[in-house]
Amino acid sequence: MTKKQRLEKILSLIEEEEFSTQEELTDKLNELGYNVSQATVSRDINELNLKKDAGKSRKVKYVKQLKVQPQVSDKIIDLYKNIALSVTSANNLVIIRTLIGNGNSAGVAIDAMHFPQILGTVAGDDTLLIVTKTEKDAESLVKTLREI
């Protein structure tokens, strides 16, 4: 099996089940016939940009972490941090509440970050509405924006 197939399988596995350790993920992949070592799985986790997050049935689980694009300046990140008051989601929508008069500035900051799952943004006076492709994308985006 190719590396690409293995990486795709890891992503599908972490969506279906909760894995807290590399060993658990390695065991599952070997059970499915991928014949991998823990070191290979460790490299795959890094390449896929997986991180540990709170699980539902376990204390922690691996999840895909979205990266802010590297070309985003620190000023844009600081702008977002200074004006965003809260971030929530409903279905495939993300709502950012901002300081009064800063909805448009939040939109500029978010648009500059080039998140691939964002379909579009609409700014109000103190609110930014973000439309994502899926509900999972919205939930993941909320987690990422709260960590900034």
C-alpha positions as CSV (number, residue, x, y, z in Angstrom):
1,M,0.0,0.0,0.0
2,T,1.2,3.5,-0.8
3,K,2.1,6.2,1.6
4,K,-0.8,8.3,0.3
5,Q,-3.2,5.4,1.0
6,R,-1.8,5.0,4.5
7,L,-2.2,8.8,5.2
8,E,-5.8,8.8,3.9
9,K,-6.5,5.7,6.1
10,I,-5.1,7.4,9.2
11,L,-7.4,10.4,8.5
12,S,-10.4,8.2,8.1
13,L,-9.6,6.2,11.2
14,I,-9.3,9.2,13.5
15,E,-12.7,10.4,12.2
16,E,-14.3,7.0,13.0
17,E,-12.5,6.1,16.2
18,E,-10.6,7.8,19.1
19,F,-6.9,7.0,19.4
20,S,-5.0,8.4,22.3
21,T,-1.6,7.0,21.5
22,Q,0.6,6.3,18.5
23,E,0.8,2.6,19.5
24,E,-3.0,2.3,19.3
25,L,-3.0,3.8,15.9
26,T,-0.1,1.6,14.8
27,D,-1.9,-1.5,16.1
28,K,-5.0,-0.7,14.2
29,L,-3.1,0.0,11.0
30,N,-1.3,-3.3,11.3
31,E,-4.6,-5.1,12.0
32,L,-5.8,-3.7,8.7
33,G,-2.8,-4.9,6.9
34,Y,-0.7,-1.7,6.5
35,N,2.4,-3.2,8.2
36,V,3.8,-0.1,9.8
37,S,6.1,0.7,12.7
38,Q,5.4,3.2,15.5
39,A,8.1,5.4,14.1
40,T,6.4,5.5,10.7
41,V,3.1,6.4,12.4
42,S,4.9,9.2,14.3
43,R,6.2,10.7,11.1
44,D,2.7,10.4,9.5
45,I,1.1,12.2,12.5
46,N,3.6,15.0,12.0
47,E,3.1,15.2,8.3
48,L,-0.7,15.2,8.7
49,N,-0.5,17.9,11.3
50,L,-2.4,15.9,13.9
51,K,-2.7,17.0,17.5
52,K,-4.3,15.7,20.6
53,D,-7.6,17.1,21.7
54,A,-10.3,16.2,24.2
55,G,-12.1,13.1,23.3
56,K,-15.7,12.0,24.0
57,S,-15.1,8.4,25.1
58,R,-11.4,8.9,26.0
59,K,-9.4,11.7,27.7
60,V,-7.6,12.6,24.5
61,K,-7.7,11.7,20.8
62,Y,-5.9,12.6,17.6
63,V,-7.5,15.3,15.5
64,K,-6.5,17.1,12.3
65,Q,-5.2,20.6,13.2
66,L,-5.7,23.4,10.7
67,K,-2.8,25.6,10.1
68,V,-2.9,29.3,9.7
69,Q,-1.1,30.0,6.4
70,P,2.5,30.9,7.1
71,Q,2.4,34.1,5.0
72,V,-0.1,35.7,7.5
73,S,1.7,38.5,9.2
74,D,1.8,38.8,13.0
75,K,0.0,42.1,12.7
76,I,-3.0,40.3,11.2
77,I,-3.0,37.7,13.9
78,D,-2.7,40.4,16.6
79,L,-5.5,42.3,15.0
80,Y,-7.7,39.3,15.2
81,K,-6.7,38.5,18.8
82,N,-7.4,42.1,19.9
83,I,-10.9,42.4,18.4
84,A,-12.5,39.0,18.6
85,L,-14.6,38.5,21.7
86,S,-16.1,35.1,21.1
87,V,-16.3,32.4,18.5
88,T,-19.2,29.9,18.1
89,S,-20.6,27.7,15.4
90,A,-24.1,26.5,14.3
91,N,-24.2,23.9,11.6
92,N,-21.8,25.0,8.9
93,L,-21.7,28.6,10.1
94,V,-19.1,30.2,12.4
95,I,-20.0,33.5,14.2
96,I,-17.3,35.8,15.6
97,R,-18.5,38.5,17.9
98,T,-16.1,41.5,17.9
99,L,-15.6,44.8,19.6
100,I,-18.1,47.4,18.3
101,G,-17.2,48.6,14.8
102,N,-14.7,45.8,14.2
103,G,-16.7,43.1,12.3
104,N,-15.2,44.2,9.0
105,S,-11.7,44.2,10.5
106,A,-12.2,40.6,11.7
107,G,-13.3,39.7,8.2
108,V,-10.1,41.2,6.7
109,A,-8.0,39.2,9.2
110,I,-9.9,35.9,8.7
111,D,-9.8,36.3,4.9
112,A,-6.0,37.0,5.0
113,M,-5.5,33.6,6.9
114,H,-6.8,31.7,3.8
115,F,-8.5,28.8,5.6
116,P,-9.4,26.3,2.8
117,Q,-12.7,25.3,4.4
118,I,-14.1,28.8,4.3
119,L,-16.6,29.5,1.5
120,G,-17.1,33.1,2.4
121,T,-17.5,35.8,5.1
122,V,-20.0,38.5,5.8
123,A,-19.2,41.3,8.2
124,G,-21.6,43.4,10.3
125,D,-20.8,46.1,12.8
126,D,-19.7,43.8,15.7
127,T,-20.2,40.4,14.1
128,L,-18.5,38.3,11.4
129,L,-20.4,35.4,9.8
130,I,-18.3,32.7,8.2
131,V,-19.8,30.0,5.9
132,T,-17.8,26.8,5.8
133,K,-18.2,23.7,3.6
134,T,-19.4,21.3,6.4
135,E,-20.4,21.3,10.0
136,K,-17.1,19.5,10.9
137,D,-15.2,22.2,9.1
138,A,-17.0,24.8,11.2
139,E,-16.3,23.0,14.5
140,S,-12.6,22.6,13.5
141,L,-12.4,26.3,12.5
142,V,-13.8,27.3,15.8
143,K,-11.2,25.3,17.7
144,T,-8.4,26.8,15.6
145,L,-9.7,30.4,16.0
146,R,-10.0,29.9,19.7
147,E,-6.3,28.8,19.9
148,I,-5.0,31.8,18.1
